[in-house]
Amino acid sequence: MVEAQDERSMVRPTDLRRRSRFVQLLAFSHSATTSSTKRRLLTITTYFSMWVLLTLLLPLWAPLALVVGLFRRRHFVILRLLMFFWTFLAIEMIGLTLAGCIYLITPGNDERRQSLFFDLECWWGTSLFTWLCRYLSLTTSVEGEENILPGHVLVFIRHASIIDTALPVTFISNATGLRLRYVFKRELLVDPCIDVAGHASPNYFIDRGGSPAEELAGIRSLAINLGDQGVLLYPEGTRFTERKKKIALKRLQRTHPDLVPLAESFRHCLPPKPGGALTLMEAVPDADVLVVAHRGLEGLAEVTDLLSGSVVGKEVHVSIWRFPAAEIPAGDERRRWLFDLWKRVDDFVGA
């Protein structure tokens, strides 16, 4: 079983991030007493109001952002980002409308409902990423697509940007039809499409400040009757910064000092938090592991990165690796295997 110490490192990284007060207020992400109806009423109303406001004010903010771009000389990034945000809100409104229609036409038919929500998920994620690439002039290259199928897999993906949610949808589910069960952080309930669609299928919204045992049990539940589907997890738990790396190393020094030298060599990724990954590998030991490594989206990590314009014109490289279950060590050796694996991801990012 996963040690309690490892469990805490997985679900309680509250000191590793600066929580957005806006996100906490809007998503009620840490309130167990707030109903989903109240939460969605607030988020949907807010998103719709922002979309209407941006649409009405388009003749004002578009020329203004264009003029600002001429003086800033940063690839007109403010105009690009405003256009994407406007498009993002439009996609959200369309997605919510379609979600409502799905509920109306599938009363009592859960299988049909999940199938339609999977199609909606593929449209939503692919649309977001496609428009992001258009607005920021991004190009993409993918290698290892042949490794995705067959299903019955655990998918571990690097966490590098605010658009990471759309990557597996675009490059795995939409490309091959593989259905994924996600481990989301509860803060993503700020997005009403993720909230509504995410609760229509087997996904789990983890409370990173909650009870370690309860949260890991929730993650473990995704492995039940996995069949030919997959479970997706972000082993790092949060995006990379030097500050977060230092705190992670201090924690690792207390729990597994033998792994500190390896973790110190990471330059682009955080050391993986093993609790969730080890829990899933223990729950479905016959499942292969897919690793999705990517580079090129680092300029989408924080708002300051976005405004710098450094991401405009970048090439996004995605590489997908598959590791057969028979080749994954058992017991305590899995932890070292996971760290060695993430070192390979770190090397790929730095290549």
C-alpha positions as CSV (number, residue, x, y, z in Angstrom):
1,M,0.0,0.0,0.0
2,V,1.1,3.6,-0.5
3,E,2.6,5.1,2.6
4,A,0.7,7.8,4.4
5,Q,3.7,10.0,4.0
6,D,3.6,9.7,0.2
7,E,-0.1,10.3,0.3
8,R,0.4,13.7,2.0
9,S,2.9,14.6,-0.6
10,M,0.4,13.9,-3.3
11,V,-2.7,15.8,-2.1
12,R,-1.5,18.5,0.2
13,P,0.9,20.8,-1.7
14,T,-0.8,23.9,-0.4
15,D,2.6,25.5,0.2
16,L,3.6,24.9,-3.4
17,R,1.2,27.3,-5.0
18,R,-0.3,30.8,-4.7
19,R,-4.0,30.1,-4.8
20,S,-6.0,32.6,-6.9
21,R,-8.6,34.3,-4.7
22,F,-10.7,34.8,-7.8
23,V,-10.6,31.1,-8.6
24,Q,-11.5,30.1,-5.0
25,L,-14.4,32.5,-4.9
26,L,-15.7,31.6,-8.3
27,A,-15.3,27.9,-8.2
28,F,-15.9,27.3,-4.5
29,S,-13.1,24.8,-5.0
30,H,-12.6,24.1,-1.3
31,S,-16.2,24.3,-0.1
32,A,-17.8,20.9,0.5
33,T,-21.1,22.6,1.5
34,T,-21.7,24.6,-1.7
35,S,-24.0,22.8,-4.0
36,S,-23.1,22.3,-7.7
37,T,-26.2,24.2,-8.7
38,K,-25.0,27.4,-6.9
39,R,-21.5,27.0,-8.2
40,R,-22.6,26.5,-11.8
41,L,-25.1,29.4,-11.5
42,L,-22.2,31.7,-10.6
43,T,-19.7,30.4,-13.1
44,I,-22.0,30.2,-16.1
45,T,-23.5,33.6,-15.4
46,T,-20.0,35.1,-15.1
47,Y,-18.7,33.5,-18.3
48,F,-21.8,34.5,-20.2
49,S,-21.5,38.1,-18.9
50,M,-17.9,38.3,-19.9
51,W,-18.6,37.0,-23.4
52,V,-21.4,39.5,-23.9
53,L,-19.3,42.4,-22.6
54,L,-16.3,41.5,-24.7
55,T,-18.5,41.1,-27.8
56,L,-20.2,44.5,-27.3
57,L,-16.9,46.2,-26.6
58,L,-15.0,44.5,-29.5
59,P,-14.9,47.7,-31.6
60,L,-13.2,49.4,-28.6
61,W,-10.7,46.9,-27.2
62,A,-9.5,45.4,-30.5
63,P,-8.2,48.7,-32.0
64,L,-6.8,49.7,-28.6
65,A,-4.9,46.4,-28.2
66,L,-3.6,46.9,-31.8
67,V,-2.2,50.3,-30.9
68,V,-0.7,49.0,-27.7
69,G,0.9,46.2,-29.7
70,L,2.5,48.7,-32.0
71,F,4.3,50.4,-29.1
72,R,5.1,47.2,-27.0
73,R,6.6,45.4,-30.0
74,R,5.9,42.0,-28.5
75,H,4.1,40.3,-31.4
76,F,0.8,42.0,-30.6
77,V,0.4,39.4,-27.8
78,I,-2.3,41.4,-25.9
79,L,-4.5,41.5,-29.0
80,R,-3.8,37.8,-29.6
81,L,-4.7,36.9,-26.0
82,L,-7.9,39.0,-26.0
83,M,-9.0,37.4,-29.2
84,F,-8.3,33.9,-27.8
85,F,-10.1,34.7,-24.5
86,W,-13.1,35.9,-26.5
87,T,-13.1,32.8,-28.6
88,F,-12.6,30.6,-25.5
89,L,-15.7,32.1,-23.9
90,A,-17.7,31.5,-27.1
91,I,-16.6,27.9,-27.1
92,E,-17.7,27.6,-23.5
93,M,-21.1,29.0,-24.3
94,I,-21.5,26.6,-27.2
95,G,-20.3,23.7,-25.1
96,L,-22.7,24.4,-22.3
97,T,-25.6,24.7,-24.7
98,L,-24.7,21.3,-26.3
99,A,-24.3,19.8,-22.8
100,G,-27.8,20.9,-21.9
101,C,-29.1,19.3,-25.1
102,I,-27.3,16.1,-24.3
103,Y,-29.0,15.8,-20.9
104,L,-32.4,16.6,-22.6
105,I,-32.1,13.8,-25.2
106,T,-30.6,11.1,-23.0
107,P,-32.9,10.6,-20.0
108,G,-32.1,7.3,-18.3
109,N,-29.5,6.3,-20.9
110,D,-26.1,6.8,-19.2
111,E,-24.2,4.9,-21.9
112,R,-25.5,7.1,-24.7
113,R,-25.0,10.2,-22.6
114,Q,-21.3,9.4,-21.9
115,S,-20.8,8.7,-25.5
116,L,-22.1,12.1,-26.5
117,F,-20.2,13.8,-23.8
118,F,-17.0,12.2,-25.1
119,D,-17.7,13.6,-28.5
120,L,-18.3,17.0,-26.9
121,E,-15.1,16.7,-24.9
122,C,-13.1,16.0,-28.1
123,W,-14.7,19.0,-29.9
124,W,-14.1,21.3,-26.9
125,G,-10.5,20.4,-26.3
126,T,-9.5,20.3,-29.9
127,S,-11.3,23.6,-30.7
128,L,-9.5,25.4,-27.8
129,F,-6.1,24.1,-28.8
130,T,-6.7,24.8,-32.5
131,W,-7.7,28.4,-31.9
132,L,-4.8,28.9,-29.5
133,C,-2.4,27.7,-32.2
134,R,-4.0,30.1,-34.7
135,Y,-3.9,33.1,-32.5
136,L,-0.4,32.5,-31.2
137,S,1.0,31.2,-34.5
138,L,2.0,27.9,-32.9
139,T,3.1,24.9,-34.9
140,T,2.9,21.3,-33.5
141,S,4.7,18.0,-34.1
142,V,3.7,14.7,-32.5
143,E,5.7,11.5,-32.4
144,G,4.6,8.2,-30.8
145,E,0.9,8.3,-31.8
146,E,1.2,4.6,-32.7
147,N,1.9,3.9,-29.0
148,I,-1.5,5.2,-27.7
149,L,-3.7,2.1,-28.5
150,P,-4.8,-0.3,-27.2
151,G,-6.4,1.1,-24.1
152,H,-6.3,-0.1,-20.5
153,V,-3.5,2.4,-19.8
154,L,-2.4,4.9,-17.2
155,V,-1.5,8.2,-18.8
156,F,1.1,10.4,-17.0
157,I,1.5,13.9,-18.6
158,R,3.8,16.8,-17.9
159,H,2.2,19.8,-16.3
160,A,3.6,23.0,-17.9
161,S,0.9,25.4,-18.9
162,I,-2.6,26.7,-18.4
163,I,-3.8,24.9,-21.6
164,D,-2.6,21.4,-20.5
165,T,-6.1,20.2,-20.1
166,A,-6.6,20.4,-23.9
167,L,-3.5,18.5,-24.8
168,P,-4.6,14.9,-24.1
169,V,-8.0,15.6,-25.6
170,T,-6.4,16.8,-28.8
171,F,-3.5,14.3,-29.2
172,I,-5.0,11.2,-27.6
173,S,-8.7,11.1,-27.4
174,N,-9.6,13.0,-30.5
175,A,-6.8,11.4,-32.5
176,T,-7.5,7.7,-31.5
177,G,-10.9,7.6,-29.8
178,L,-9.4,6.5,-26.5
179,R,-11.6,7.5,-23.6
180,L,-9.8,8.9,-20.6
181,R,-10.8,9.3,-17.0
182,Y,-9.2,12.4,-15.5
183,V,-7.8,13.3,-12.2
184,F,-8.7,17.0,-12.1
185,K,-7.8,19.6,-9.4
186,R,-11.0,21.0,-7.9
187,E,-9.8,24.5,-8.9
188,L,-10.8,23.6,-12.5
189,L,-14.4,23.8,-11.4
190,V,-14.0,27.4,-12.3
191,D,-14.5,26.3,-15.9
192,P,-18.3,25.4,-16.2
193,C,-17.7,23.2,-19.3
194,I,-15.2,21.1,-17.3
195,D,-17.5,21.1,-14.3
196,V,-20.6,19.9,-16.3
197,A,-19.0,17.5,-18.6
198,G,-16.5,16.3,-16.0
199,H,-19.3,15.1,-13.8
200,A,-21.1,13.3,-16.6
201,S,-18.3,10.7,-16.9
202,P,-16.0,8.9,-14.5
203,N,-13.6,11.6,-13.5
204,Y,-12.4,12.8,-10.1
205,F,-11.9,16.3,-8.9
206,I,-9.2,16.2,-6.3
207,D,-9.1,18.5,-3.3
208,R,-5.4,19.1,-2.8
209,G,-6.0,20.3,0.7
210,G,-8.3,17.4,1.7
211,S,-7.9,14.1,3.5
212,P,-5.1,12.1,1.9
213,A,-6.8,8.8,2.4
214,E,-10.1,10.1,0.9
215,E,-8.5,11.7,-2.1
216,L,-6.4,8.7,-2.9
217,A,-9.4,6.5,-2.6
218,G,-11.1,8.8,-5.1
219,I,-8.2,8.4,-7.5
220,R,-8.2,4.6,-7.0
221,S,-11.9,4.5,-7.9
222,L,-11.1,5.6,-11.4
223,A,-9.3,2.3,-12.0
224,I,-12.5,0.2,-11.3
225,N,-13.7,-1.6,-14.5
226,L,-11.1,0.3,-16.6
227,G,-11.6,-1.9,-19.6
228,D,-10.1,-0.4,-22.7
229,Q,-10.1,3.1,-21.4
230,G,-7.4,5.1,-19.6
231,V,-6.8,7.1,-16.5
232,L,-4.9,10.4,-16.8
233,L,-2.8,12.0,-14.0
234,Y,-0.4,14.9,-13.8
235,P,2.3,13.4,-11.5
236,E,3.9,16.8,-10.8
237,G,0.6,18.2,-9.4
238,T,1.4,21.8,-10.4
239,R,3.5,23.8,-12.9
240,F,7.2,24.2,-12.5
241,T,8.9,27.1,-10.8
242,E,12.3,27.2,-9.0
243,R,10.4,28.1,-5.8
244,K,8.2,25.1,-6.1
245,K,11.2,22.9,-6.9
246,K,13.0,24.0,-3.7
247,I,10.0,23.2,-1.6
248,A,9.6,19.9,-3.2
249,L,13.2,19.0,-2.6
250,K,12.9,19.9,1.1
251,R,9.9,17.6,1.3
252,L,11.7,14.8,-0.5
253,Q,14.7,15.2,1.8
254,R,12.4,14.3,4.7
255,T,10.6,11.4,3.0
256,H,13.1,9.8,0.6
257,P,16.5,11.4,0.8
258,D,18.0,8.8,-1.6
259,L,16.0,10.4,-4.4
260,V,17.2,13.9,-3.7
261,P,20.3,13.9,-6.0
262,L,18.2,12.7,-8.9
263,A,15.5,15.3,-8.3
264,E,18.0,18.1,-8.0
265,S,19.1,17.4,-11.5
266,F,15.7,18.3,-12.9
267,R,15.8,21.6,-14.7
268,H,12.4,21.9,-16.3
269,C,10.0,19.6,-14.4
270,L,9.1,19.2,-10.7
271,P,9.9,15.9,-9.0
272,P,6.8,13.7,-9.3
273,K,4.5,13.3,-6.3
274,P,4.3,9.5,-6.2
275,G,1.1,9.0,-4.2
276,G,-1.4,9.2,-7.0
277,A,0.7,7.4,-9.6
278,L,1.7,4.6,-7.3
279,T,-1.9,4.2,-6.2
280,L,-3.1,3.8,-9.8
281,M,-0.3,1.3,-10.7
282,E,-1.2,-0.7,-7.6
283,A,-4.9,-0.7,-8.5
284,V,-4.3,-1.8,-12.1
285,P,-1.0,-3.6,-12.2
286,D,-1.7,-5.1,-15.6
287,A,-2.1,-1.6,-17.2
288,D,0.6,-0.2,-19.5
289,V,1.8,3.3,-18.8
290,L,1.7,6.1,-21.4
291,V,3.9,9.1,-20.8
292,V,3.1,12.4,-22.7
293,A,6.1,14.6,-22.7
294,H,5.9,18.0,-24.4
295,R,7.8,21.2,-24.8
296,G,7.1,24.6,-26.3
297,L,4.2,25.7,-24.0
298,E,6.3,27.0,-21.2
299,G,5.4,30.6,-22.2
300,L,1.8,29.8,-21.1
301,A,2.7,29.0,-17.5
302,E,1.9,32.3,-15.9
303,V,0.3,35.6,-16.8
304,T,3.7,37.4,-16.9
305,D,4.9,34.8,-19.3
306,L,1.9,35.3,-21.5
307,L,2.4,39.1,-21.6
308,S,6.0,38.8,-22.6
309,G,5.0,37.4,-26.0
310,S,7.7,34.7,-25.8
311,V,5.3,31.9,-26.7
312,V,4.3,33.5,-30.1
313,G,5.5,31.5,-33.0
314,K,6.8,28.6,-30.9
315,E,6.8,25.0,-32.1
316,V,5.1,22.6,-29.7
317,H,6.7,19.1,-29.6
318,V,4.8,16.2,-28.2
319,S,6.3,12.8,-27.7
320,I,4.2,9.8,-26.4
321,W,6.0,6.8,-24.9
322,R,4.5,3.4,-23.9
323,F,5.8,1.2,-21.1
324,P,4.4,-2.4,-20.9
325,A,3.1,-3.4,-17.5
326,A,5.4,-6.4,-17.5
327,E,8.4,-4.1,-17.7
328,I,7.4,-1.9,-14.8
329,P,8.9,-2.9,-11.5
330,A,6.8,-3.9,-8.5
331,G,6.8,-2.7,-4.9
332,D,9.1,0.0,-3.7
333,E,11.1,0.0,-6.9
334,R,8.2,1.7,-8.7
335,R,9.0,4.9,-6.9
336,R,12.5,5.0,-8.3
337,W,11.2,4.0,-11.7
338,L,8.8,6.9,-11.7
339,F,11.6,9.4,-10.8
340,D,13.9,7.9,-13.5
341,L,11.0,8.2,-15.9
342,W,10.4,11.9,-15.1
343,K,14.1,12.6,-15.5
344,R,13.7,11.3,-19.1
345,V,10.8,13.8,-19.5
346,D,13.0,16.6,-18.1
347,D,15.7,15.7,-20.5
348,F,13.2,15.8,-23.4
349,V,12.0,19.2,-22.4
350,G,15.6,20.5,-22.3
351,A,16.6,19.0,-25.6
